Amino acid sequence: MLTQRNVIFASGERFSYLETDGLPDYWSTLFVTVELRYKSTQNTILSVLTALRHLKLWEQVNDRDLISEFGAKKLLSSSDIDALYDHFTLKRAEVERTQKIKKFKDVVSLQVHHPHSLSPLETVSAGLQKYRMSVAASFLVFVGKTIHRGTANRTELYARFDEMAEFMKAKAPRVARNSGLQGDPNYRSAPPEVYSEAIRLVRVDNPDNPFRKNVRLRNQVMFDIMYETGARGGEVLGLRIEDVDWSRRVLKIIRRHDDVHDSRKHQPVVKTEEGEVYITETLARDLRRYIMEDRSQIQAARSHPYVFVNHRKGVGYGQPVGIATFKTRIAKPASNQTPEIFNEITRHGFRHNFNYRLSKKFDEHNARAAKDPSANQISQKEEMQIRMNLNRWRSERTSETYNLRHIKEKADRLMQVQLDEISINKRQKL
């Protein structure tokens, strides 16, 4: 059912639009189109929309209409911002659950009438809370300034909206980045041996393989691509058959945002620059076998060019594997059967692992070159250029995040050498 909503600007101008569950929210769509579409990735936009959804939930809980209030020049008060702060600490599911309890007016709920029986509500991290508040502040300022763009005293109003946003951001919790244990590379990616064990477990002929037989080859190939190339999960899911150069054993990573051939609700896209990655002869052979023997047997898979498809019969059978499918049909079953391994790894962790192994290769090469005058050492600048090319990065600064484990290992070795020297000196003095 369509509902007409009217916003009357301070200038007297009336704006009307229709809103329904089947149509996009006007202001959220306008905000994304004007402020984010040209500069943000798809994942960033989805994160912003998720935060705005939580803001909309606050309006529902408190029976508020911020758009109309802003049109009437009524900005958020300090108590409103405090309420938003508390609201943003909660998981959305917790708020929705509480709302459902309140809807049953004819049922006496012990939880409502006896609050002490309520279990503590689940909360989110301080980082997510801060992010939600920041998104809400940016969105509300955009809405307020857009509504009053034709108002005579808009300069004064703009200053008030900016002041409100600053107060909102100041209210958000302070989050220290990369400090303490959070800077430890093990928080970003499991140790190398965990990934090696995962690759061993997903072999098709491994009796401990956690997957169903009809998807073992597909999953093995997907894991192998991430392990060998450091490709992101979205890049693997976005591979098309024509992206494989069989003669050169090369996979082409191509940006295809808003591809008309992609039926997935959330299209996996390439975040980095386009490029090519080499794969081993064994992986190329397994990939060809999957396409020719497994994928080709699924009729629905012939309607699109994407390599990896759903093998589970029902809705989506033969369609491209989506991000949700990867989490629920691949990662979760593996975690259930071998939690000591698959609970520790992530899709993006393969990228960190790839760069760690790359750093070790640089060290091995330079160690050999130091003993062989005819060999050239790889300079720090050359290493950076190679790493940027293989990872398809735009900026050198990105490598700092992915090289944490290797740097920490070097620091630990130097520290250990220093401690050993101190121990030797102490023994000599005795």
Residue pairs with C-beta under 8 A, 6 or more apart in sequence:
1 20
2 18
2 19
2 20
2 23
3 18
3 19
3 20
4 16
4 17
4 18
5 16
5 17
5 18
5 19
5 67
6 14
6 15
6 16
7 14
7 15
7 16
7 67
7 68
7 71
7 147
8 14
8 15
8 71
8 72
9 15
9 71
9 147
9 148
9 150
9 151
10 71
10 72
10 73
10 147
10 148
10 151
10 157
11 148
11 150
11 151
11 152
13 150
17 26
19 25
19 26
25 56
27 67
27 139
27 143
28 49
28 52
28 139
30 146
31 52
31 139
31 142
31 143
32 45
32 48
32 49
34 142
35 138
35 142
36 44
36 45
36 48
37 45
40 48
41 269
41 271
42 257
42 266
42 267
42 269
43 271
46 266
47 131
48 135
48 139
51 131
51 132
51 135
51 136
52 135
52 136
52 139
53 92
54 87
54 88
54 92
54 95
54 132
55 84
55 132
55 135
55 136
55 139
57 87
57 92
57 95
57 96
58 64
58 83
58 84
58 87
59 65
59 66
60 99
61 87
61 95
61 99
62 83
66 76
66 140
66 143
67 143
67 147
69 75
70 140
70 143
70 144
70 147
70 148
71 147
73 148
73 157
75 144
75 160
75 161
75 164
76 84
76 140
76 164
76 168
78 167
81 164
81 167
81 168
81 171
82 171
84 133
84 136
84 168
85 129
85 133
85 171
85 172
87 95
88 124
88 129
88 132
88 133
88 136
89 123
89 124
89 129
90 121
90 122
90 123
90 124
91 121
91 122
91 123
91 124
93 122
94 121
94 122
98 121
101 109
101 111
101 112
102 112
110 117
111 117
111 118
123 129
124 132
126 173
126 174
126 175
127 175
129 172
129 173
130 172
130 173
130 174
130 175
133 168
133 169
133 171
133 172
134 169
134 172
136 168
137 164
137 165
137 168
137 169
138 165
140 161
140 164
140 165
140 168
141 161
141 162
141 164
141 165
144 157
144 161
145 154
145 157
145 158
145 161
148 154
148 157
148 158
151 157
176 182
181 187
183 404
184 408
185 352
185 404
185 405
185 408
186 405
188 349
188 352
188 401
188 404
189 346
189 348
189 349
189 352
189 353
189 356
189 405
190 344
190 345
190 349
190 353
192 353
192 356
192 357
194 341
194 344
194 345
195 227
195 345
195 349
195 350
195 353
197 341
198 223
198 341
198 342
198 345
199 223
199 224
199 227
200 206
201 208
201 209
201 210
201 334
201 338
201 341
202 209
202 210
202 211
202 216
202 219
202 220
202 223
202 334
203 209
203 220
204 216
204 217
204 220
208 338
209 216
210 333
210 334
210 336
210 337
210 338
210 342
211 219
211 330
211 333
211 334
214 294
214 311
215 311
215 329
215 330
217 286
217 289
217 290
217 293
217 294
218 290
218 294
218 295
218 308
218 309
218 311
219 330
220 286
221 283
221 286
221 287
221 290
221 308
222 236
222 308
222 330
223 350
224 279
224 283
224 286
225 231
225 236
225 239
225 251
225 279
225 283
225 287
226 233
226 236
226 347
226 350
226 351
226 354
227 350
227 353
227 354
228 279
228 280
228 283
228 354
229 251
229 277
229 278
229 279
229 354
230 277
230 350
230 351
230 353
230 354
230 355
230 358
230 390
230 391
231 251
231 253
231 277
231 350
231 351
232 270
232 271
232 272
232 347
232 348
232 351
233 268
233 323
233 326
233 347
233 348
234 268
234 269
234 270
234 271
234 323
235 253
235 268
235 270
236 268
236 308
237 268
237 306
237 308
237 320
237 321
237 322
237 323
237 326
238 254
238 256
238 267
238 268
238 269
238 270
238 306
239 251
239 306
239 307
239 308
240 254
240 305
240 306
240 307
241 291
241 305
241 306
241 307
242 305
243 251
243 252
243 253
243 254
243 307
244 250
244 251
244 252
244 284
244 287
244 307
245 251
245 252
245 276
246 284
246 288
248 278
249 278
249 279
249 280
249 281
249 284
250 276
250 277
250 278
250 279
251 276
251 277
251 279
252 274
252 275
252 276
253 270
253 272
253 274
253 275
253 276
253 277
253 392
254 270
254 274
255 269
255 270
255 274
256 262
256 269
256 270
257 267
257 269
258 267
259 267
261 304
261 305
261 306
262 304
262 306
262 320
263 304
263 319
263 320
264 319
264 320
264 322
264 323
265 322
266 322
266 323
266 324
268 322
268 323
272 391
272 392
272 393
272 394
273 392
273 393
273 394
274 392
275 389
275 392
277 390
279 287
287 307
290 307
291 307
294 311
295 301
295 307
295 309
296 302
298 309
298 311
298 317
298 318
299 318
300 309
300 317
300 318
300 319
301 309
301 318
301 319
303 318
304 319
304 320
306 320
306 321
308 320
308 321
309 318
309 319
309 320
309 321
310 316
310 317
310 318
310 319
310 320
310 321
310 325
310 329
311 317
312 329
316 322
316 325
326 347
331 342
331 347
334 341
334 342
335 342
335 343
351 391
351 402
352 402
352 404
352 405
355 387
355 391
355 399
355 402
355 403
355 406
356 402
356 403
356 405
356 406
358 387
358 390
359 403
359 406
360 406
362 378
362 383
365 377
365 378
366 377
366 378
368 375
369 375
369 376
369 377
369 378
370 377
378 386
384 396
384 399
387 393
387 399
387 402
388 396
388 398
388 399
391 398
391 399
391 402
393 399
